[in-house]
């Protein structure tokens, strides 16, 4: 029997792998095997669950009798699903809420307690949490007090509107819940409106030079390299929260890369192309226009990963005429160490990458919506279930919100580049290994980076966890200033002065342990932007009159340019 079972199992696993490229079934099977191999732990876990469930029933009965009592379990402080007072004041709803939270806790704790390989455990737990989120009582119309109250108020009109929204999303949004009113914004009209000119264009990028707004400017230009996973105007949403507008008003000659949205013709574009034909060329052109071969650069998200590769490349490549000198760099929520990249790791593995590469080989690129779906699942309650309740059960229109509009404006990934990025960064984590990666035959060593750098991470980042971002301070050889903003990957970066919740932590030291850094860091109220202006100003040379127009690089068209408009 054992021999037959062993012979059958590879066939079973092969079938599972082909139908389950992200390894959900395989990880779940490993967890169940571990649970069944240690029945005493499973029985003990079930006993604890039963005892707590009985305690919920007893306390609910006491509440019905008029006796106040503390709940057995409460939602996380960041969980917004149970904000309606009825979830606390109504004994039946309170018991249901606690039962659901207890079930979720027991389910995930049982997975935690199993003795399986950490990656399989993490993947099983992540997708189990997705299932638990889907099963929340807040997603059921007749159990959700918000929906019941709205149905009573409108005579059921909310459900009629919800059905219309559902049908509309099936037709217009490929069955996905619409997160934003896409008709409320247009790039160049009410987002991406800071005045500027496209002064350079190649097959990878358009370079935007923003109009100066001050009588004098810093001599060294600022070149911003945004991620190409999304469009650049996250840094230029509207005037009040535009990073580039604020940088320009602070006296910096500001240039921003607007990446081309890839199509099948770009299937072979490599990561090294993004370094040499992308970030490097942008720095060269900006320096020529500003009349300074010395520049400062900002990299955001994967743009920062690229910037680290560029800086290390320039330190090792033979000097060439026209090479820019990067005197200082800023890294905004950027990973170079992918050992702990956050929950996105649950979508990655050999089977998953083979599946993604197979899809990319058919088209030459990864479709933007597929990438967006992955990031959406990282925040399922905020970006799937709560919007679904609002849209389909409460009958609300999708909101007109600039940040969500940008998030919905997804971009594609060239096949060769994206495969390289996933395999060499996320899977092998080779960027932190000196000489493991090359750009045009030049070995990359982050330790060669000796320029001053400013690193800003965000405390609740689910894409670039701040402790992983912090690792860069230990890899480079130059002086570092590390700052930690509150909020997440976007809101912590797009965090202008005047925001009510803006705050960040700062320290002059950069010990090896990020938690030790946080222990000694001082909390500062307000945006981190002014702190960055002060630091960057000291790295940007003297102030002078803005340079005249450059005949070699005439204006091709007004900002925001053409590349950003390609859907």
Secondary structure as the mmCIF struct_conf table of DSSP 4:
data_model
#
loop_
_struct_conf.conf_type_id
_struct_conf.id
_struct_conf.beg_label_comp_id
_struct_conf.beg_label_asym_id
_struct_conf.beg_label_seq_id
_struct_conf.end_label_comp_id
_struct_conf.end_label_asym_id
_struct_conf.end_label_seq_id
HELX_RH_AL_P HELX_RH_AL_P1 UNK A 2 UNK A 19
TURN_TY1_P TURN_TY1_P1 UNK A 21 UNK A 22
HELX_RH_AL_P HELX_RH_AL_P2 UNK A 24 UNK A 37
TURN_TY1_P TURN_TY1_P2 UNK A 38 UNK A 38
HELX_RH_AL_P HELX_RH_AL_P3 UNK A 39 UNK A 64
TURN_TY1_P TURN_TY1_P3 UNK A 65 UNK A 66
BEND BEND1 UNK A 72 UNK A 72
TURN_TY1_P TURN_TY1_P4 UNK A 77 UNK A 78
TURN_TY1_P TURN_TY1_P5 UNK A 81 UNK A 82
BEND BEND2 UNK A 84 UNK A 84
TURN_TY1_P TURN_TY1_P6 UNK A 85 UNK A 85
HELX_RH_AL_P HELX_RH_AL_P4 UNK A 86 UNK A 89
BEND BEND3 UNK A 90 UNK A 90
HELX_RH_AL_P HELX_RH_AL_P5 UNK A 91 UNK A 112
TURN_TY1_P TURN_TY1_P7 UNK A 113 UNK A 113
BEND BEND4 UNK A 114 UNK A 114
BEND BEND5 UNK A 116 UNK A 116
HELX_RH_AL_P HELX_RH_AL_P6 UNK A 118 UNK A 134
TURN_TY1_P TURN_TY1_P8 UNK A 135 UNK A 135
HELX_RH_3T_P HELX_RH_3T_P1 UNK A 137 UNK A 139
BEND BEND6 UNK A 140 UNK A 140
TURN_TY1_P TURN_TY1_P9 UNK A 141 UNK A 143
HELX_RH_AL_P HELX_RH_AL_P7 UNK A 145 UNK A 154
TURN_TY1_P TURN_TY1_P10 UNK A 155 UNK A 156
HELX_RH_AL_P HELX_RH_AL_P8 UNK A 157 UNK A 172
BEND BEND7 UNK A 173 UNK A 173
TURN_TY1_P TURN_TY1_P11 UNK A 174 UNK A 175
HELX_LH_PP_P HELX_LH_PP_P1 UNK A 176 UNK A 178
BEND BEND8 UNK A 180 UNK A 180
TURN_TY1_P TURN_TY1_P12 UNK A 182 UNK A 183
BEND BEND9 UNK A 184 UNK A 184
STRN STRN1 UNK A 187 UNK A 187
TURN_TY1_P TURN_TY1_P13 UNK A 188 UNK A 190
STRN STRN2 UNK A 191 UNK A 191
BEND BEND10 UNK A 192 UNK A 192
BEND BEND11 UNK A 194 UNK A 194
STRN STRN3 UNK A 196 UNK A 201
BEND BEND12 UNK A 203 UNK A 204
STRN STRN4 UNK A 205 UNK A 210
HELX_LH_PP_P HELX_LH_PP_P2 UNK A 211 UNK A 212
BEND BEND13 UNK A 214 UNK A 215
STRN STRN5 UNK A 216 UNK A 218
BEND BEND14 UNK A 219 UNK A 220
STRN STRN6 UNK A 222 UNK A 225
BEND BEND15 UNK A 228 UNK A 230
HELX_RH_3T_P HELX_RH_3T_P2 UNK A 232 UNK A 235
BEND BEND16 UNK A 236 UNK A 238
HELX_RH_3T_P HELX_RH_3T_P3 UNK A 239 UNK A 241
HELX_RH_AL_P HELX_RH_AL_P9 UNK A 243 UNK A 249
TURN_TY1_P TURN_TY1_P14 UNK A 250 UNK A 251
STRN STRN7 UNK A 254 UNK A 259
HELX_RH_3T_P HELX_RH_3T_P4 UNK A 264 UNK A 266
TURN_TY1_P TURN_TY1_P15 UNK A 267 UNK A 268
HELX_RH_AL_P HELX_RH_AL_P10 UNK A 271 UNK A 273
HELX_RH_PI_P HELX_RH_PI_P1 UNK A 274 UNK A 279
HELX_RH_AL_P HELX_RH_AL_P11 UNK A 280 UNK A 290
TURN_TY1_P TURN_TY1_P16 UNK A 291 UNK A 291
BEND BEND17 UNK A 293 UNK A 293
STRN STRN8 UNK A 294 UNK A 300
TURN_TY1_P TURN_TY1_P17 UNK A 301 UNK A 301
HELX_RH_AL_P HELX_RH_AL_P12 UNK A 302 UNK A 316
BEND BEND18 UNK A 317 UNK A 317
HELX_LH_PP_P HELX_LH_PP_P3 UNK A 318 UNK A 319
TURN_TY1_P TURN_TY1_P18 UNK A 321 UNK A 322
STRN STRN9 UNK A 325 UNK A 332
BEND BEND19 UNK A 333 UNK A 333
BEND BEND20 UNK A 336 UNK A 336
TURN_TY1_P TURN_TY1_P19 UNK A 339 UNK A 340
HELX_RH_3T_P HELX_RH_3T_P5 UNK A 343 UNK A 347
BEND BEND21 UNK A 349 UNK A 349
HELX_RH_AL_P HELX_RH_AL_P13 UNK A 350 UNK A 363
BEND BEND22 UNK A 364 UNK A 364
STRN STRN10 UNK A 365 UNK A 366
HELX_RH_AL_P HELX_RH_AL_P14 UNK A 368 UNK A 377
TURN_TY1_P TURN_TY1_P20 UNK A 378 UNK A 379
HELX_RH_AL_P HELX_RH_AL_P15 UNK A 380 UNK A 380
HELX_RH_PI_P HELX_RH_PI_P2 UNK A 381 UNK A 385
HELX_RH_AL_P HELX_RH_AL_P16 UNK A 386 UNK A 388
HELX_RH_PI_P HELX_RH_PI_P3 UNK A 389 UNK A 393
BEND BEND23 UNK A 394 UNK A 394
HELX_LH_PP_P HELX_LH_PP_P4 UNK A 396 UNK A 399
HELX_RH_AL_P HELX_RH_AL_P17 UNK A 402 UNK A 408
BEND BEND24 UNK A 409 UNK A 409
STRN STRN11 UNK A 413 UNK A 414
HELX_RH_AL_P HELX_RH_AL_P18 UNK A 415 UNK A 420
HELX_RH_PI_P HELX_RH_PI_P4 UNK A 421 UNK A 427
TURN_TY1_P TURN_TY1_P21 UNK A 428 UNK A 428
TURN_TY1_P TURN_TY1_P22 UNK A 431 UNK A 432
BEND BEND25 UNK A 433 UNK A 433
TURN_TY1_P TURN_TY1_P23 UNK A 434 UNK A 435
BEND BEND26 UNK A 436 UNK A 437
STRN STRN12 UNK A 438 UNK A 439
TURN_TY1_P TURN_TY1_P24 UNK A 440 UNK A 441
STRN STRN13 UNK A 442 UNK A 443
HELX_LH_PP_P HELX_LH_PP_P5 UNK A 444 UNK A 444
HELX_RH_3T_P HELX_RH_3T_P6 UNK A 446 UNK A 448
BEND BEND27 UNK A 451 UNK A 451
STRN STRN14 UNK A 452 UNK A 458
TURN_TY1_P TURN_TY1_P25 UNK A 459 UNK A 460
BEND BEND28 UNK A 462 UNK A 464
HELX_RH_AL_P HELX_RH_AL_P19 UNK A 466 UNK A 470
TURN_TY1_P TURN_TY1_P26 UNK A 471 UNK A 471
HELX_RH_AL_P HELX_RH_AL_P20 UNK A 472 UNK A 475
BEND BEND29 UNK A 477 UNK A 478
STRN STRN15 UNK A 480 UNK A 485
BEND BEND30 UNK A 486 UNK A 487
TURN_TY1_P TURN_TY1_P27 UNK A 489 UNK A 493
BEND BEND31 UNK A 494 UNK A 494
TURN_TY1_P TURN_TY1_P28 UNK A 497 UNK A 498
TURN_TY1_P TURN_TY1_P29 UNK A 500 UNK A 501
STRN STRN16 UNK A 503 UNK A 507
BEND BEND32 UNK A 508 UNK A 508
BEND BEND33 UNK A 512 UNK A 512
HELX_RH_AL_P HELX_RH_AL_P21 UNK A 514 UNK A 520
HELX_LH_PP_P HELX_LH_PP_P6 UNK A 521 UNK A 521
STRN STRN17 UNK A 522 UNK A 525
BEND BEND34 UNK A 526 UNK A 526
BEND BEND35 UNK A 528 UNK A 528
HELX_RH_AL_P HELX_RH_AL_P22 UNK A 529 UNK A 538
TURN_TY1_P TURN_TY1_P30 UNK A 539 UNK A 539
BEND BEND36 UNK A 540 UNK A 540
STRN STRN18 UNK A 543 UNK A 545
HELX_LH_PP_P HELX_LH_PP_P7 UNK A 546 UNK A 550
HELX_RH_3T_P HELX_RH_3T_P7 UNK A 551 UNK A 553
STRN STRN19 UNK A 557 UNK A 558
TURN_TY1_P TURN_TY1_P31 UNK A 559 UNK A 560
BEND BEND37 UNK A 562 UNK A 562
HELX_RH_3T_P HELX_RH_3T_P8 UNK A 563 UNK A 565
#
